[in-house]
Amino acid sequence: MINRRFGKTGWDVSVVGLGTWNLGNQWGEMSDATASDILLASIDQGMNLLDTAESYGIPNGMSEMRIGKTITSAMRDNLIVVSKVGNWGSRTNGRVPKTSADSIRVCGHACLGRMRTDRIDVLLCHEGNIKDPTVYVEGFEELVAEGSVRTYGISTNSLDVLSNFYEISKGACAVVEVDYSLLNRNPEEGFLDYCLEKDLGILVRGPLAKGVLSGKFSRETVFTDTVRNGWNAGESDRADFEQMLDRMDVIKDAVGDDSKLVETALRYVIGHKSNPVVIPGATSVAQVKGNAAAGIEAMDSDLYEKLSGM
């Protein structure tokens, strides 16, 4: 597995990490044993980066709790753990009001408890369209000062939101998480350049576009999970899904080998000059191994240029 410097944190992180949204039952029922196998397999494959959030899971926090049940203290010392606060209870009418720095602190402390750890390496604001993140910055600063959090940042797709957060933090913001893939290249229009300029560690979520870039879906696919059921015929996000499928035809032609789609999609994102790292999810050990294989070597430069020019 290739490792690279994670922005101004200076940490060495694997170019492929594990996103753990999938471990919380929102993408389909999963047992504790399967979740544990996936986590342990990711470490065995050389991944040292885990991404989660307080709100991931049914019930809320299930992803973090499964991390806490699996990761031993000896394993923990070799991992970079990222979590996010801002959406606790948003699906269950129990959202925590963000009215003071203490509101952020209590959310951070709850993450620590669920993961059975004494520190979170990166804590991110999980409100991607927030206009005034002052309360988050104040809370994060207090968590850093008390030793509960090592550094912080924000998960957002908006350059305006990111730059505002960075300025309010007076440059302390060290990490950003953004949706970026061959099917969503919007971050290439200034967002990633800003991150490079500010030396931010970049976490890429959605590098496989919720599985579309695996090439396994068609217009006949029926989604039963709570994350993608809006893609089904007659549902609100159907048009977006069909547009992605249309674009997949072009990508498949460019790659030429459907068995290489996942590897290609991940390597494309990793190959950007801003040095992102990807955090694809997995619902099986086989998927973990397939994702990890993409981090063994860089994409061929000719193929990268071909895809970037599309």
N, C-alpha and C positions, 0 to 999 in steps of 0.2 A: 504494500500500500504506500502510495506517495504521501508524504507529509509536507505541509507548507506553513509559512509564518502567517499567523492569524491577525493581520493588521497590526495596529499599535500595541495590542496586548503582548506581542512578542512570542506567544505560545505556538508550539508546533502542533498542528492538528491534521488529522487524516483528511484527504480531499473528499472522501466519502464518509459521512457519518450516518447515524440512524435517527430518523424522525419517528417519534413514538405515538403520534396521534392514532395510528392503527391499533395500538395495544389496548385501547380503552373501550372497545365494543361499539364505537360509532360506525365503524366500517364493516360491521358484522360481528356476531358473537365470537369471543375468543376466551379460551381457558387461561387460568393463571399459569399452567404448565407450558402452554404454547408461547405465551408472552415471555416467560422466563427463558425458554429455549431460544427465542429470537434475540433477546438481549445478550445472552451468553455467546451466541453465534456471531453477533456483530463484533464483540470484543475479540473472539478467536480469529476473525477475519482481518483484524488490524484497525478497526474503527475505534477511535478514542474520543468521539464526540457524540453526545446524546442530546437530542432536543425534545422538550416536552412543554407543557403549559398547565396551569392550575385547572383550567376548564376542560382539558382533554379527558373524555370518558363518560360513560354512562354506568354509574353515577359520576358526577363531576369529581375530578381528581384521580380517577382510576388509573390513568397512565402513570402518574407520579407514584401512586401506591405500589404498582407492580414493579417499578424501578426500585423502590425502597425494599421490597421483599426479595429482590434478586441480587442487587449489587452489594457485595460485601465491602467492608472498610478497606481491605487490601486492594480490591478492584478499583474502588473509588479514587484512590490516590493517583491512578494512571488515566483518569477520565476528565474530560471537560464537559460539564453538565450545564445545559442552558434551559431555563424555564421562563415563563411569561405570566404576567399578572394583568388583570383588567377585565376579564370576562367571567369570573366566578359567579355561577348561578344565573347567567344570562339566559340560558335555555329553560330554567326552572323557576322563573319569577323570584329569584333570591339574590339578585345582583348586589354586591357589596358597594355601598356609596363611596366614591373617591373624593372625600371632603377635606382630607388633611394628610400630611406625611405619615401619620400613624395608621391611616387606612391602608397605605401601601406597605408599611412595615408589617402589619398583621397578616397581610396576604403573603408576603415574603416568608414570614415565620411559619405560616401554614404549609408552604411548599417544602420548607426544610423538614417539617415533621412528617409529611407524607412520604418523602424520599429518604427519611432516616439518615440524614446527613447533616454535617455541621456548617456547610457552606454551599452556596450556589456560585458557580464560576461566572455565569452571565445571567442577569435578570433583565428581561425586556418588557417594555410597555406594550400591551397587546391591544391597544386602541389605535388602529392604523390611520384613522382620520381625525385624530384629536387636534383641536385648535390651540389649546393652552395646556401643555404637559407639565406645568410648574410643579403640581402636587406629586407627580411621578418622580421628577428629578430630585425634589427635596426628600422624598421617601427613600429613593435609591441611594442618595448620598448618606443618609443616616444608616442604612443597611450596610454600606461599604465601611463607614466609620466604626461600626460595632463588630465588623468582621464576619457578618453573615453572607455578604455578597462580595465578590472580587471586583467585578466591573459591570457596566450596564449599557443599555441601548434601547432600540425600538424595533418593532416589527411593523413595517409599512410599505406600501407600494408607491407612495407619493413623495416626490423629491421635495416639495414644499413642506410637508410634515416633517420629513427627516431633517432638513436644514434648520427648521425652527427648533426642533428638539435639540439639535447639536448646539445651536447658539444659546438656548436657555441653559443648557448644561455647561456652558462656557468651555466647550471642547472636551468635556469628560466622556461624552458618548463615545463608546469604543466599538460597538457592534451593531449591525443592522441585519434584519431578516427580511427577505423580499421574494415575491413570486417571480420566477424566471425560468423559461424553458424554450425549446425550439418552437413551441406553439404560443408562447407569450414573450416576445422579445422587446417589450416596452422599456425594460430597464436599460437597454442599450442606448436609449435616447436621452442621455445625460445623467441618469441616476447612478450608473456604475462608475462613470467618470468622476462624479462628486465623491463617491466612496473612495476611489483611488486617491483623489486629491487630499482627502482628510485621513487617509490611512486607516480606514475602518475595516474591521473583520466582517466579511460578508457571508451570511448563511443563506443559502438558496432553498426555499421550500417550493414544492410543486415542480421539481425538475422533470417529472414524468407526467405532468398535467393530470394528476389523479388517475394515472394508469393508462391514459389514452395513448401515450407514446410507447407503450409496450406493443401496440399493434394488435391487441387481442379483442378489441371492441368493434362492433358493427352497429348498424341501425336496428338490428334485431335484438341487441343486448338488452336485457331487463335488469335494472339495478335494484337490489333489495336493501342496501345499506342506507342509513340516514344522511350520509354525506352527498351521495350522487343520485338519489332517487328523483331529483329535479330534472335529470337528463332523460327520463323516460318519456315515451310518446304522450303528448297532450299536457306535459308539465311545463313549468315556467322557464326552465333553462334548456329546453329541447333544441332551440335554434342554435344556441352556443355550441352544444354538443355536435350537432350536424356540421357546423362550420369547422370544428376541429377535425372531424373525420374527413372532410373535403381536403383540408390542408395536409392530413396524414398521407393522402395519395401521392402528393408531391414529395414529401419527405421519404416515403418508401422508395420511390423511384431513384432519389438521390443516393440513398444508402445502398440499395441493391440487394440486401440480404436481411430479411425480416428478423432473423435470429440475432442480428447485431443492433436492433433498434434501441434497446435499453442502454446498452453500452455506449452507443453513439450519442443518445440524448444526454446522458450524464457527462460524457467527456466533452461535449460541446460547451456545456455550461462551465465546467471546470476550466476550459481552455481560454476563457476571457482574460484579458490583460489585467483586470482588477483582482485576480486571484480568488474567486469565490470558492467556497466549499459547499457540497450538496448534502442534503439530509433527506433522501427518499425514505418513505416508510416501507414496511414489509409485513406480510401476514403469514409468512412461512420462512423456515430456515433456508430453503432453496432460493427464495427471493433475496434474502440477505447476501447469500454467496454470489448471486448474479450481480447485485448492485456493487458489491465489493470489488468484483473483477474489473469494473470500469475504472477503478482507482489505481490499477497496477501500472498503467502507462498512459501517456498523453495521446490525444487524437492525432492522426496523421495530418500534417499541416495543409496538404492539398484538399482533403475532405473538409477540414475546418473552414477554409476559404470558400469552398463550394457552398457549404451550408450557410455561412454568414452572408453570402451574397444573394441568397434566395429571397 
